[in-house]
């Protein structure tokens, strides 16, 4: 059974993330979407809120699991017996930092591979930070995030 892991902050999940989730879930038996606790970031949404939004956006998909972790990704990979990390890329600028992380992970565990997936062109400009800023100022985010979570984002950010 092939298990892939798609880590990210998902603060909040966007249609770009969902695009990668949908496509990655078709090429593995099991996809684990992991909300990572990154000590270098200050997320707006709690881990629990991000997990809940992901679950709402994904729906009842048998081969997709949503969870969280703190620590080294390679340790999580060993725990769930996965060998492939999925990383979404929007532009060439994303590649440099993602390649560095992929090489670091490979250095820590030579059995771990990273598979890069380009997002679809309609999501290439999209980021969670852009969604947060738009929502905070009352901008329209309905086309940028799964419809089922837009109100959750608005409520949190319009305070």
Beta strands, then each sheet from edge to edge (+ up, - down):
strand 1: 3-8
strand 2: 30-37
strand 3: 64-70
strand 4: 84-89
strand 5: 113-118
sheet 1: 3+ 2+ 1+ 4+ 5+
end
